[in-house]
């Protein structure tokens, strides 16, 4: 697979018709590039600008990208405009955002509300361009992760809003573990990004292997476990793939690279990895504390905040929730929570329609990761969550159309058969 065929491979991987059609409109490609830059390159832009500039640049790029994409949707031909997967979820999300901001008087700039709109625009204007950029981004980021891991130094460090520099010393913690991050602000962002590509490219062992490599370089323990599950599942099913030999060779290369990096790891890294499975470790106890504290804060909300959330409260109160579901409840309320549940239900329906074991396991892994760490909290991951949901929505649309066509063909064959079946004369029927 090449980056230019990234979108086609996603369609094939999800059991969809890989009909590429005409070239994407130039304005759509510009929109995809602007949105990509606003989401994934703002931290790189910050290397040559003051701390206040990256957020402003991201807002400018995302705003221009969204306007270009909206223009494409308004100007495109009718038959292409009908491909509007997830329109219902998008409308509910926009309506909830407007009502929430009006009633709470809080401009909710949560990525949980921004991502559905951006994903909808991308999936319906220039998905080919966007995923080409995304695959290139993964390749470049993995190369930087390898260099960071081997040199024990970040290529660049990101400064948070409160002035804290997120460097290799801070992310390494007390044990001083090197957690490579590549082009992302932190190591967990790199793992989440690789995870979504592994989920999007269903059945592709190569992307599961790349996720495993990224997770090891970032010392992302949950990512290593999830990637291993996906890799083993896909290796077991690789015998059914026509191109299984190529996939097996690709995975073998990645496993060899992992072996080299594991040989480079020391006892400290192995101890750090084992802490994730120790229920009494300080990290796991702190995670449970965050969960219980977040639930307590939500139960203390009044009815308005329970419905629509109190955006920014939990960030200022305790810094986070260690769970996407709890963060959505606190920032976006029950209404926002139900929007994400609707997205997950849509994914479940697509898995049931395709009767795919990997699709079911993938959904379980996504829900598990969202529950025990902020998997889709940042926009660079939330955007891919909704791209994933809208692609699975296309499964429902396309398979539904296939079913209609199949039923019509069956009825047509039945009528044709009835027309050609010889019938006995009425006199013979009376005699009998």
C-alpha positions as CSV (number, residue, x, y, z in Angstrom):
1,X,0.0,0.0,0.0
2,X,1.1,3.5,-0.8
3,X,-0.1,6.7,0.9
4,X,-1.9,7.7,-2.2
5,X,-4.0,4.6,-2.0
6,X,-4.8,5.0,1.7
7,X,-8.5,5.9,1.3
8,X,-9.1,3.0,-1.2
9,X,-7.5,0.6,1.3
10,X,-9.7,1.8,4.1
11,X,-12.8,1.2,2.0
12,X,-11.7,-2.3,1.0
13,X,-10.7,-3.1,4.6
14,X,-14.2,-2.2,5.8
15,X,-15.9,-4.3,3.1
16,X,-17.0,-1.2,1.1
17,X,-16.9,-0.6,-2.6
18,X,-13.6,1.0,-3.6
19,X,-15.1,3.2,-6.3
20,X,-12.8,6.2,-6.4
21,X,-14.8,8.1,-9.0
22,X,-13.5,11.4,-10.2
23,X,-10.7,13.4,-8.7
24,X,-11.6,15.3,-5.6
25,X,-12.3,19.0,-6.2
26,X,-9.4,21.3,-5.7
27,X,-11.2,23.3,-3.0
28,X,-11.9,20.0,-1.1
29,X,-8.2,19.1,-1.2
30,X,-7.3,22.5,0.1
31,X,-9.9,22.0,2.9
32,X,-8.4,18.7,3.9
33,X,-4.9,20.1,3.9
34,X,-5.9,23.0,6.1
35,X,-7.8,20.9,8.6
36,X,-4.9,18.4,8.7
37,X,-2.5,21.2,9.4
38,X,-4.7,22.8,12.1
39,X,-5.1,19.5,13.9
40,X,-1.8,17.7,13.5
41,X,0.8,20.4,12.8
42,X,0.1,23.1,15.3
43,X,2.7,21.8,17.7
44,X,5.3,21.8,15.0
45,X,4.3,25.3,14.1
46,X,5.0,26.3,17.7
47,X,8.7,25.5,17.2
48,X,9.2,28.8,15.4
49,X,6.5,30.9,17.1
50,X,5.6,32.2,20.6
51,X,3.4,29.9,22.8
52,X,0.2,31.9,22.0
53,X,0.6,31.5,18.2
54,X,-0.1,27.7,17.7
55,X,-3.6,27.9,19.2
56,X,-4.4,30.9,17.0
57,X,-2.9,29.3,14.0
58,X,-4.9,26.1,14.6
59,X,-8.2,28.1,14.9
60,X,-7.4,30.0,11.7
61,X,-6.5,26.8,9.7
62,X,-9.5,24.9,11.0
63,X,-11.9,27.8,10.3
64,X,-10.6,28.2,6.7
65,X,-10.6,24.5,6.1
66,X,-14.2,24.2,7.4
67,X,-15.4,27.1,5.2
68,X,-13.7,25.5,2.1
69,X,-15.3,22.2,2.8
70,X,-18.8,23.7,3.3
71,X,-18.4,25.5,0.0
72,X,-17.6,22.2,-1.7
73,X,-20.7,20.6,-0.2
74,X,-22.8,23.6,-1.4
75,X,-21.4,23.7,-4.9
76,X,-21.0,20.0,-5.7
77,X,-23.3,18.1,-8.0
78,X,-26.5,16.6,-6.4
79,X,-25.5,12.9,-6.9
80,X,-22.3,13.4,-5.0
81,X,-24.0,15.5,-2.3
82,X,-26.2,12.5,-1.4
83,X,-23.3,10.8,0.2
84,X,-23.9,12.3,3.6
85,X,-23.0,9.5,6.1
86,X,-23.7,10.4,9.7
87,X,-25.8,13.5,8.9
88,X,-28.2,12.7,11.7
89,X,-25.5,12.5,14.4
90,X,-24.0,15.7,13.0
91,X,-27.3,17.7,13.2
92,X,-27.9,16.5,16.8
93,X,-24.4,17.4,17.8
94,X,-24.6,20.9,16.3
95,X,-28.0,21.5,17.9
96,X,-26.8,20.3,21.3
97,X,-23.8,22.6,21.0
98,X,-26.0,25.6,20.3
99,X,-28.4,24.8,23.1
100,X,-25.6,24.0,25.5
101,X,-23.7,27.3,24.9
102,X,-26.9,29.3,25.0
103,X,-28.2,27.9,28.3
104,X,-24.9,27.5,30.2
105,X,-23.4,30.8,28.8
106,X,-20.2,28.9,28.3
107,X,-18.6,28.7,24.8
108,X,-18.0,25.0,24.7
109,X,-14.8,24.5,22.6
110,X,-14.4,20.9,23.6
111,X,-12.9,18.6,20.9
112,X,-15.9,16.3,21.6
113,X,-18.1,18.9,19.8
114,X,-15.7,20.1,17.2
115,X,-14.6,16.7,15.9
116,X,-18.0,15.5,14.5
117,X,-18.3,18.6,12.3
118,X,-14.7,18.3,10.9
119,X,-15.0,14.6,10.3
120,X,-18.3,15.0,8.5
121,X,-16.8,17.6,6.2
122,X,-13.7,15.6,5.5
123,X,-15.5,12.3,4.8
124,X,-17.8,14.0,2.3
125,X,-15.4,16.3,0.5
126,X,-11.8,15.0,0.3
127,X,-11.2,11.8,2.3
128,X,-8.6,10.6,-0.1
129,X,-6.4,13.6,0.4
130,X,-6.9,13.6,4.1
131,X,-5.9,9.9,4.6
132,X,-3.0,10.3,2.3
133,X,-1.7,13.0,4.6
134,X,-2.5,10.9,7.7
135,X,-0.6,7.9,6.5
136,X,2.4,10.1,5.7
137,X,2.1,11.6,9.1
138,X,2.3,8.2,10.7
139,X,5.4,7.2,8.8
140,X,7.3,10.4,9.6
141,X,6.2,10.3,13.2
142,X,7.4,6.7,13.6
143,X,10.8,7.6,12.2
144,X,11.1,10.5,14.7
145,X,10.0,8.2,17.5
146,X,12.8,5.7,16.6
147,X,15.4,8.5,16.6
148,X,14.1,9.9,19.9
149,X,14.1,6.4,21.5
150,X,17.7,5.7,20.4
151,X,19.0,9.2,21.4
152,X,17.0,9.5,24.7
153,X,16.0,13.0,23.6
154,X,12.9,14.7,22.1
155,X,13.2,16.4,18.7
156,X,11.1,19.2,20.1
157,X,9.2,19.8,23.4
158,X,5.7,21.3,23.6
159,X,4.8,24.0,26.1
160,X,1.4,23.7,27.8
161,X,-0.9,26.7,28.4
162,X,0.3,27.1,31.9
163,X,3.9,27.3,30.8
164,X,4.9,23.7,31.7
165,X,7.4,22.2,29.2
166,X,6.4,18.6,28.3
167,X,9.8,17.1,27.7
168,X,11.3,13.7,28.0
169,X,12.1,14.3,31.7
170,X,8.5,15.1,32.6
171,X,7.0,12.2,30.6
172,X,9.6,9.8,31.9
173,X,8.4,10.1,35.4
174,X,10.3,8.9,38.5
175,X,11.8,5.9,36.7
176,X,13.2,8.1,33.9
177,X,11.6,6.0,31.1
178,X,12.2,7.3,27.6
179,X,8.7,7.7,26.0
180,X,9.1,8.8,22.4
181,X,6.3,10.9,21.0
182,X,7.3,11.7,17.4
183,X,5.2,14.6,15.9
184,X,2.7,14.7,18.8
185,X,2.6,16.7,22.0
186,X,3.0,13.6,24.1
187,X,3.6,9.8,23.9
188,X,0.0,8.8,24.5
189,X,-1.1,11.0,21.7
190,X,1.2,9.1,19.4
191,X,-0.1,5.7,20.6
192,X,-3.8,6.8,20.2
193,X,-3.1,8.0,16.6
194,X,-1.5,4.7,15.6
195,X,-4.3,2.8,17.3
196,X,-7.0,4.6,15.2
197,X,-5.2,3.8,12.0
198,X,-5.0,0.1,13.1
199,X,-8.8,0.2,13.8
200,X,-9.5,1.9,10.5
201,X,-7.5,-0.5,8.4
202,X,-9.5,-3.5,9.6
203,X,-7.8,-6.9,9.0
204,X,-4.5,-5.2,8.0
205,X,-1.7,-6.8,10.0
206,X,0.8,-4.1,8.9
207,X,-1.0,-1.3,10.7
208,X,-1.4,-3.5,13.9
209,X,2.3,-4.0,13.8
210,X,3.0,-0.3,13.3
211,X,0.8,0.4,16.3
212,X,2.7,-2.1,18.3
213,X,6.0,-0.4,17.3
214,X,4.7,3.1,18.2
215,X,3.3,1.9,21.5
216,X,6.7,0.2,22.5
217,X,8.7,3.4,21.5
218,X,6.2,5.5,23.6
219,X,6.2,2.9,26.4
220,X,2.4,2.9,26.1
221,X,1.5,-0.2,28.0
222,X,-2.2,-0.3,27.1
223,X,-1.3,0.3,23.5
224,X,1.1,-2.6,23.5
225,X,-1.6,-4.9,24.9
226,X,-4.2,-3.8,22.4
227,X,-1.8,-3.9,19.4
228,X,-0.7,-7.4,20.4
229,X,-4.4,-8.6,20.5
230,X,-5.0,-7.1,17.0
231,X,-1.8,-8.5,15.6
232,X,-2.5,-12.0,16.8
233,X,-6.1,-11.8,15.6
234,X,-5.1,-10.7,12.1
235,X,-2.3,-13.2,11.9
236,X,-4.7,-16.0,12.7
237,X,-7.1,-14.7,10.0
238,X,-4.3,-13.9,7.4
239,X,-4.7,-17.4,5.8
240,X,-8.0,-16.1,4.3
241,X,-6.3,-13.1,2.7
242,X,-5.2,-13.3,-0.9
243,X,-2.2,-11.2,0.0
244,X,-1.4,-12.9,3.3
245,X,2.2,-13.6,2.3
246,X,3.0,-9.9,1.8
247,X,1.3,-9.0,5.1
248,X,3.2,-11.8,6.9
249,X,6.5,-10.5,5.6
250,X,5.6,-6.9,6.7
251,X,4.7,-8.1,10.2
252,X,7.9,-10.2,10.4
253,X,10.0,-7.1,9.7
254,X,8.2,-5.1,12.4
255,X,8.6,-8.0,14.9
256,X,12.3,-8.0,14.1
257,X,12.5,-4.3,14.8
258,X,10.6,-4.8,18.0
259,X,13.1,-7.5,19.0
260,X,16.0,-5.1,18.5
261,X,14.3,-2.4,20.7
262,X,13.4,-4.9,23.4
263,X,17.0,-6.0,23.5
264,X,17.8,-2.3,24.1
265,X,15.3,-2.1,27.0
266,X,16.5,-2.5,30.5
267,X,15.1,-3.8,33.8
268,X,13.7,-0.4,34.6
269,X,11.5,-0.4,31.5
270,X,10.3,-3.9,32.2
271,X,9.4,-2.9,35.8
272,X,7.5,0.1,34.4
273,X,5.6,-2.1,32.1
274,X,4.7,-4.5,35.0
275,X,3.3,-1.7,37.1
276,X,0.3,-1.4,34.7
277,X,-0.9,-4.8,35.9
278,X,-0.3,-4.1,39.6
279,X,-3.7,-3.1,41.2
280,X,-1.9,-1.5,44.2
281,X,0.5,0.6,42.1
282,X,0.4,4.3,42.7
283,X,-0.7,4.9,39.1
284,X,-3.7,2.6,39.2
285,X,-4.7,3.9,42.6
286,X,-4.6,7.5,41.3
287,X,-6.7,6.5,38.3
288,X,-9.4,5.0,40.5
289,X,-9.2,8.2,42.6
290,X,-9.8,10.3,39.4
291,X,-12.8,8.1,38.5
292,X,-14.5,8.3,41.9
293,X,-13.8,12.1,42.2
294,X,-15.2,12.7,38.7
295,X,-18.4,10.8,39.4
296,X,-18.8,12.8,42.7
297,X,-18.4,16.1,40.8
298,X,-20.9,15.1,38.2
299,X,-23.5,14.1,40.9
300,X,-23.0,17.5,42.5
301,X,-24.0,19.3,39.2
302,X,-27.3,21.0,39.0
303,X,-29.8,19.7,36.4
304,X,-28.6,22.2,33.7
305,X,-25.0,21.1,34.0
306,X,-26.0,17.5,34.2
307,X,-27.8,17.8,30.8
308,X,-25.3,20.0,29.0
309,X,-22.1,19.9,31.0
310,X,-19.8,22.5,32.6
311,X,-17.0,22.8,30.1
312,X,-13.6,23.5,31.7
313,X,-14.7,22.8,35.3
314,X,-13.1,19.4,35.7
315,X,-9.9,20.6,34.0
316,X,-9.5,23.4,36.5
317,X,-10.6,21.3,39.4
318,X,-8.4,18.1,39.1
319,X,-6.8,18.3,35.7
320,X,-8.6,15.4,34.1
321,X,-10.7,12.3,34.6
322,X,-8.6,9.4,33.2
323,X,-11.7,8.3,31.3
324,X,-13.3,9.7,28.1
325,X,-16.8,8.8,29.2
326,X,-16.5,10.7,32.4
327,X,-14.9,13.7,30.7
328,X,-17.7,13.8,28.1
329,X,-20.3,13.7,31.0
330,X,-18.6,16.5,32.9
331,X,-17.8,18.7,29.8
332,X,-20.8,18.0,27.6
333,X,-23.4,16.5,29.9
334,X,-25.8,13.7,29.3
335,X,-26.7,15.1,25.9
336,X,-23.1,15.0,24.7
337,X,-22.6,11.6,26.3
338,X,-25.6,10.1,24.4
339,X,-24.2,11.5,21.1
340,X,-21.0,9.4,21.6
341,X,-23.1,6.4,22.7
342,X,-25.1,6.8,19.5
343,X,-21.8,6.7,17.5
344,X,-20.7,3.5,19.3
345,X,-24.1,1.9,18.7
346,X,-23.8,2.7,15.0
347,X,-20.4,0.9,15.0
348,X,-22.1,-2.1,16.7
349,X,-24.9,-2.2,14.2
350,X,-22.3,-2.3,11.3
351,X,-20.4,-5.1,13.1
352,X,-23.7,-7.1,13.4
353,X,-24.6,-6.5,9.8
354,X,-21.2,-7.7,8.6
355,X,-21.0,-10.5,11.2
356,X,-17.4,-9.8,11.7
357,X,-15.6,-11.1,14.8
358,X,-12.8,-8.5,14.4
359,X,-15.4,-5.7,14.2
360,X,-16.9,-6.8,17.5
361,X,-13.4,-7.1,19.1
362,X,-12.4,-3.7,17.8
363,X,-15.5,-2.1,19.3
364,X,-14.7,-3.8,22.7
365,X,-11.1,-2.5,22.5
366,X,-12.3,1.0,21.7
367,X,-14.8,1.1,24.6
368,X,-12.1,-0.3,26.9
369,X,-9.5,2.3,25.9
370,X,-12.0,5.1,26.3
371,X,-13.0,3.9,29.7
372,X,-9.5,3.6,31.3
373,X,-7.5,6.5,29.8
374,X,-8.2,9.7,27.8
375,X,-8.1,7.9,24.4
376,X,-10.1,10.5,22.4
377,X,-9.7,13.6,24.6
378,X,-7.5,15.5,22.2
379,X,-8.8,16.7,18.8
380,X,-6.2,14.6,16.9
381,X,-7.7,11.5,18.2
382,X,-11.4,12.6,18.5
383,X,-11.3,13.5,14.8
384,X,-10.3,9.9,13.9
385,X,-12.9,8.5,16.2
386,X,-15.6,10.2,14.1
387,X,-14.0,9.4,10.8
388,X,-14.2,5.7,12.0
389,X,-17.8,6.1,13.0
390,X,-18.8,7.7,9.7
391,X,-17.0,5.0,7.7
392,X,-18.9,2.4,9.6
393,X,-22.1,4.3,8.9
394,X,-21.3,3.9,5.2
395,X,-21.3,0.2,5.8
396,X,-24.9,0.4,7.0
397,X,-25.8,2.6,4.0
398,X,-24.1,0.5,1.4
399,X,-25.1,-2.9,2.7
400,X,-28.7,-1.7,3.0
401,X,-28.6,-0.7,-0.7
402,X,-27.1,-4.1,-1.6
403,X,-30.0,-5.7,0.2
404,X,-32.5,-3.7,-1.7
405,X,-30.9,-4.5,-5.0
406,X,-30.7,-8.2,-4.1
407,X,-34.4,-8.3,-3.2
408,X,-35.4,-6.5,-6.4
409,X,-33.3,-8.9,-8.4
410,X,-34.9,-11.8,-6.7
411,X,-38.4,-10.5,-7.4
412,X,-37.5,-9.8,-11.0
413,X,-36.2,-13.4,-11.4
414,X,-39.3,-14.7,-9.8
415,X,-41.6,-12.8,-12.2
416,X,-39.5,-13.8,-15.2
417,X,-39.7,-17.4,-14.1
418,X,-43.5,-17.2,-13.7
419,X,-43.9,-15.7,-17.1
420,X,-42.0,-18.6,-18.8
421,X,-43.6,-21.5,-16.8
422,X,-46.1,-23.2,-19.1
423,X,-49.6,-23.4,-17.7
424,X,-52.3,-26.0,-18.6
425,X,-55.4,-24.9,-20.6
426,X,-58.4,-24.1,-18.5
427,X,-60.3,-27.1,-20.0
428,X,-57.7,-29.5,-18.6
429,X,-57.8,-27.8,-15.3
430,X,-61.6,-28.3,-15.2
431,X,-61.2,-31.9,-16.1
432,X,-58.8,-32.5,-13.3
